[in-house]
């Protein structure tokens, strides 16, 4: 019995070491690919001219920096995904549900407003974070464009919450409800 436990522990340690070695090898391959992309510049600003090749501007980053940037973008995508899921799968539907079905409770409006503002804050922060990580020059695609529409819709909802007493009640409520459904559907 004791030998079986020891063998299992040894096998588990060997698996961990093997996976660690595989990760290190994968990272080395990524660095090598990045160096190939950079053309072996390794961080130099200008490639020395030759008879066949004139001087070419090269990026000032090295391969390790490219790999680190890719890791930061991956972490930003994960954080963005989790925070948006929290905002749009929990906070926004709970806010809408309480506004629709929870009006008997004395604190329904305070909950609706707090959950909505939290969803708006998480959405704005998460959108800012992913744009800061990716940059404005990276193509957004359909997901990014829909996300931008959601951010604008959420901003309109937040501003509308402050301005609700300046408009006729029925018209404001119809606008608020329609925009809220659109944001939840897109978000």
N, C-alpha and C positions, 0 to 999 in steps of 0.2 A: 504493500500500500504506500509506504513512504517513498519508494523508488519511483512509483508512478507520478506522485505529486512533484517530485524533484524534476523528473523528465518533462513534465508539462510546463514547469516554470522555465526550464532551460529552453524548451521549444518556443515558449512565448517570448523570452528575451531575444532569441535568435531572429524571430519574426520581426520584432521591433527594430533590431539592428539592421536587418535587411531592408525594411521599409525606410529607415533613416538614410541608409546608403543609397537607395533608389531615389529618394528626394534630393540628396546632395548631387547625385549624378544628373538628375533632371535639371537642377539649377545650373550645374556646369554647362550642360547642353544649351540652356537658354542664354547663358552669358556668351557662349561660343557663337550662337546664332546672331546675337546682338552685335558682336564684334564683326561678324561677316557682313551684317547690314551696314555697319559703319565703315566697312572696307579696311579694317585693321588700323583705323586712325587712333583708337585708344585714348581719345580725349584731346588730341592735338587740334589746333584751330585750323590749320591749313596744310594740305598735302603738298609735299615738295614737288615742283614741276619737273617733268622729264620731257624728252623729245617727243614721245608719243602722246603723253597726257599733260595737258596744261594744269596749272594750279586750280584746285577745286575747293570750294568752301566745305568744311565738314562740321558736323555738330560738335559742340564743346562738351558733350556729356560722354561718359564712358559706358561700357556695357553693364556694369553693376548698377549704375544709376537708372538705366532703362528697365532692368529687372525690378528694382525697388519701386519705380513708378508704376509698373504693372501690378505689383503687389498692393500698392496704395489704392489703385483704381478698383481692384477686386474687392478690397475691404470696403471701399466707398459704395460699391454696388450692393454688397450684402447689407450694410447699414441702411442704405436707401430703401431696399426692399423690405426689410423688417419694419422700419419705422412707417413706411407707407401702408404696409399691411395692417399695422396697429391702428393707424388713423382711419383707414377706409374699410376695414373689415370689423372693427370694434367701435371706435368712437363715433364716426359719422352715422352708421346705422342705429346705434343706441340713441343718439341725439334725435334722429328722425322718428324712431319708434316711440320715444317718450313724448315727443311733440304731438304725435298722432293719437296715441292710445293712453297716455298717462296723465291726461289733464285733470284727473280727479285728485291727484296728489298735490299738496300745497306747494311743493318745491319743484314742480315739473319745469317751470320756465328757467329757474336758476340752473338746473341740471342741463337742460337743452342748450342754454347759452354757454355754460362752462365746457361741456363736451364739444360743442361746435368750435369754440375758440381754441381749445386744445388741438382739435383736428386741424384747424387752420394753421396753428403755430408749428405743429409737427410737419405738415405739408410744406410750408414755406422753408423751414429749416432743412428738411430732407432734400427739397429741390435745389436750394442753394448749395448744399454740401456736394451733391452729385455733379452739379455744373462746375463747382470749384475744382473737383477732382478730375473731371474730364476735359474741362476747358470749353470755351465758346466755339472754337474752331472745329471741334469734332462734330461729324454729322449726327443729328438727333434721331432721325428715323421716325416712324409712326408713333412709337411709344413716347418719345420725347415731345412730339407735337401735342399729343393728347394730354400729356402731363402739363404742358404749358397752358393748355385750355383749362385744365382743372385748377391750376394755381390762380389763373385770372378769375375763374368762377368763384373760388373760395374767397379771393380778395373782395369781389363784388358782394358776396354774402356777408362778410364781416363789416364792410362799409354800410351795406343795407341794414344791418342790425342796429347801427347807430342812427341811421336816417329814417327808421320805420315810422316815426310819428309825423314826418313831414309830408307823407303821401296818404291818399285815401286808403283806408284799411283793406278793402276787398282787392284793390289793384295791387297793393304791396304784397298781400298774402299770396295772391296768385303768382306773382313774380318770384317771391321767396320760395314757394313750394316747387315751382317748375325748375328754377335754377338749382335748388337743393337736390331734386331727383336727378337732374342731369349730372351734377358733380358726383353723386354717389354712383350712378351708372358708369360714368367714365373713370372714376377713381378706382 
